[in-house]
């Protein structure tokens, strides 16, 4: 299997949060992703991936280096 394993790790972490946030007093229907700089680029990628849309309701993207190629 080829791919960007960092993004796949993030996807698993987001899914875990969605499944377990209520145990920490959070609302699984009010999850926001936040990313700054390279993290903002990851946040944008998750936001644009259609199968991730059910895992969070908002995305905050701060200072994303969108001109830098994502590999």
Backbone as numpy.savetxt, mean C-alpha at the origin, in Angstrom:
# Nx Ny Nz CAx CAy CAz Cx Cy Cz
9.20 -17.92 -9.84 8.35 -16.74 -9.84 9.24 -15.52 -9.84
9.06 -14.66 -10.83 9.82 -13.41 -10.89 8.93 -12.26 -10.45
9.54 -11.28 -9.83 8.75 -10.12 -9.46 9.48 -9.24 -8.48
8.81 -8.20 -8.05 9.35 -7.28 -7.07 8.91 -7.76 -5.70
9.79 -8.46 -5.00 9.41 -9.09 -3.74 9.12 -8.07 -2.64
9.70 -6.89 -2.72 9.37 -5.85 -1.75 7.91 -5.44 -1.85
7.41 -5.28 -3.07 6.00 -4.94 -3.28 5.11 -6.09 -2.81
5.51 -7.33 -3.10 4.72 -8.48 -2.65 4.68 -8.55 -1.13
5.80 -8.25 -0.47 5.81 -8.19 1.00 4.85 -7.12 1.51
4.85 -5.97 0.86 3.94 -4.89 1.25 2.49 -5.32 1.08
2.19 -6.01 -0.03 0.81 -6.49 -0.26 0.37 -7.41 0.87
1.25 -8.34 1.27 0.91 -9.25 2.37 0.71 -8.48 3.68
1.54 -7.48 3.92 1.40 -6.67 5.14 0.08 -5.90 5.14
-0.30 -5.34 4.00 -1.57 -4.61 3.90 -2.74 -5.56 4.12
-2.67 -6.76 3.54 -3.74 -7.75 3.74 -3.83 -8.15 5.22
-2.67 -8.30 5.88 -2.67 -8.65 7.30 -3.32 -7.55 8.12
-2.98 -6.32 7.82 -3.59 -5.19 8.53 -5.10 -5.20 8.36
-5.57 -5.39 7.13 -7.01 -5.42 6.86 -7.69 -6.51 7.70
-7.05 -7.67 7.82 -7.63 -8.80 8.56 -7.56 -8.64 10.07
-6.60 -7.88 10.57 -6.35 -7.84 12.01 -6.50 -6.49 12.67
-6.80 -5.44 11.93 -6.84 -4.10 12.50 -7.90 -3.95 13.60
-8.98 -4.71 13.50 -10.03 -4.60 14.51 -9.53 -5.07 15.88
-8.57 -5.98 15.93 -8.01 -6.44 17.20 -7.23 -5.34 17.91
-6.86 -4.29 17.19 -6.13 -3.17 17.75 -7.01 -1.92 17.89
-8.32 -2.11 17.74 -9.25 -1.00 17.88 -9.46 -0.19 16.61
-8.94 -0.67 15.49 -9.08 0.03 14.22 -10.29 -0.44 13.43
-10.63 0.28 12.41 -11.76 -0.03 11.55 -11.24 -0.55 10.21
-11.53 -1.80 9.85 -11.04 -2.35 8.59 -11.60 -1.65 7.35
-12.62 -0.82 7.54 -13.20 -0.08 6.42 -12.71 1.37 6.36
-11.71 1.71 7.17 -11.16 3.07 7.19 -9.63 3.03 7.22
-9.03 2.27 6.33 -7.57 2.14 6.27 -7.02 3.11 5.22
-5.99 3.85 5.61 -5.31 4.76 4.68 -3.85 4.35 4.58
-3.34 4.30 3.37 -1.90 4.08 3.16 -1.22 5.43 3.10
-0.01 5.49 3.63 0.79 6.71 3.56 2.19 6.34 3.12
2.73 7.11 2.21 4.10 6.90 1.79 4.77 8.22 1.48
6.06 8.32 1.84 6.85 9.52 1.57 8.08 9.10 0.79
8.41 9.84 -0.24 9.56 9.59 -1.12 9.39 8.22 -1.80
10.33 7.30 -1.63 10.20 5.99 -2.28 8.96 5.26 -1.79
8.60 5.46 -0.52 7.37 4.87 0.01 6.13 5.42 -0.68
6.20 6.67 -1.12 5.09 7.26 -1.86 4.92 6.58 -3.21
6.04 6.20 -3.81 5.95 5.50 -5.09 5.30 4.13 -4.89
5.64 3.44 -3.81 4.99 2.17 -3.49 3.50 2.37 -3.23
3.17 3.41 -2.48 1.76 3.70 -2.19 0.99 3.96 -3.48
1.58 4.71 -4.40 0.93 4.98 -5.68 0.73 3.69 -6.47
1.71 2.81 -6.44 1.58 1.54 -7.15 0.43 0.71 -6.59
0.33 0.63 -5.26 -0.78 -0.11 -4.64 -2.12 0.54 -4.98
-2.15 1.86 -4.98 -3.37 2.59 -5.31 -3.84 2.30 -6.73
-2.90 2.14 -7.64 -3.24 1.91 -9.05 -3.49 0.45 -9.39
-3.23 -0.46 -8.46 -3.43 -1.89 -8.68 -4.86 -2.25 -8.29
-5.65 -2.67 -9.27 -7.09 -2.87 -9.04 -7.39 -3.92 -7.97
-6.61 -4.98 -7.86 -6.92 -6.00 -6.86 -6.54 -5.58 -5.43
-5.93 -4.42 -5.28 -5.61 -3.90 -3.94 -6.67 -2.93 -3.43
-7.58 -2.50 -4.27 -8.55 -1.46 -3.91 -9.42 -1.84 -2.72
-9.68 -3.12 -2.49 -10.55 -3.51 -1.38 -9.83 -3.50 -0.03
-8.52 -3.31 -0.03 -7.75 -3.37 1.21 -7.60 -2.03 1.91
-7.82 -0.92 1.21 -7.69 0.39 1.84 -8.63 1.37 1.15
-8.94 2.46 1.84 -9.92 3.42 1.35 -9.31 4.75 0.95
-8.06 5.00 1.33 -7.42 6.28 1.01 -5.92 6.06 0.87
-5.30 6.95 0.10 -3.85 6.91 -0.06 -3.31 8.33 0.04
-2.27 8.49 0.84 -1.61 9.78 0.99 -0.21 9.62 0.40
0.06 10.39 -0.65 1.31 10.26 -1.39 2.07 11.58 -1.24
3.23 11.52 -0.58 3.99 12.74 -0.30 5.38 12.64 -0.93
5.70 13.58 -1.79 7.04 13.71 -2.40 7.48 12.46 -3.15
6.61 11.94 -3.97 6.97 10.75 -4.74 7.91 11.10 -5.89
8.98 10.33 -6.05 9.89 10.57 -7.18 9.38 9.86 -8.44
8.25 10.32 -8.97 7.59 9.62 -10.08 8.42 9.61 -11.36
9.39 10.49 -11.50 10.22 10.51 -12.70 11.30 9.42 -12.67
11.50 8.81 -11.50 12.50 7.76 -11.37 11.86 6.43 -11.76
12.47 5.67 -12.67 11.88 4.39 -13.09 11.75 3.43 -11.91
10.63 2.76 -11.81 10.37 1.77 -10.76 10.69 0.40 -11.32
11.61 -0.30 -10.69 12.01 -1.62 -11.21 11.78 -2.70 -10.21
